[in-house]
């Protein structure tokens, strides 16, 4: 079962595509551009449609989703954590 989707191996977050991801779940993440699957462990609950961190990120790091720069980290994020508006902000403002 695929739990998370990302486009590019450089992506730092993936999108949860199933409901019910809870802390401790081993997630299968499909890298679409390479047709490859990697695994990470969720360390927080991740709602469907939300992002999960694929690697540790520090304040100021650029966040990549679907191969695109979507913003910057404003609070440290660990691998497997929920990545959302509480720890990522757009660079537009």
N, C-alpha and C positions, 0 to 999 in steps of 0.2 A: 504494500500500500504506500502511495505517495502522500506525504503530509504537507510538504512545502515545495514551492516552485520558485526557481530563479532562472534567469536567462543566461548569465555570463558567470564564469568561474571567478571573476573579480568582484562580483556582487558581495556586499557585506551584510545584506539582509535578504531573506526570502519571505514569500507570502504564504501564510497558512491557508490551505485549500480544503481542509476538513474541519468539522466541528469537534469539540471535546478534547483539544490538546491540553493536557494537564502537566504540571511540573513532574519531572521524572520520566516522561514519555520519550522513548528513542524515536527521533524523527527521521524519516527518509526524505531527503531533499533532492529533487530532480533538477539538474543543470540542463536546461533545454538545448542550448547551443552545442553542447558536447554529447548530448544523450547519455549522460552519466549520472549516477546516483551517489550521494554522500550521506552520511549519518551524523546527526548531532543529538545531544540530549537537551530537551526543554528543561529549563531551570525555573520557569514560571508558567502559569497558564497563558495560553496564546489564543485569543478569539479568532474565529475564521475571518479571513480577509485582512488580518493584521500582520505585522512584520515580526520576524524572529531574527535575532542577531546570529550571524554565522561565524563571527569571530569577535574577540575582545576589541573594543574601541574606546578611545580616550577623548576627552573634551577637545573639540576643534577638528577631529577627524572628519573626512568626507564620507558620506553614506551613499553607497551605490545600490540601486534597485533596478532590475531589468537592464543593466548596463549603463544606466543614467545616474548622474549626480543629482540626488534628491534633497540634499541638505547637509547640515553639520551636526555633530554630536554636541549636546549641551550638558550632558551628565554621563558619567562613565557607563558603558554597557558591556556586560560579559556575554560570552557565547551562550546561546540558549535562552537569553532573556527576551522579554517583550520589548520591541523597539517601536516607539510611538511618539506622540506629541510631548510626552513628559521627558524624553531624553533626546529627541531630534527636532531641529527647527530648520525651516527653509533658509536659504542664503539670500533670498530676495529682500528681506527687511532687516 
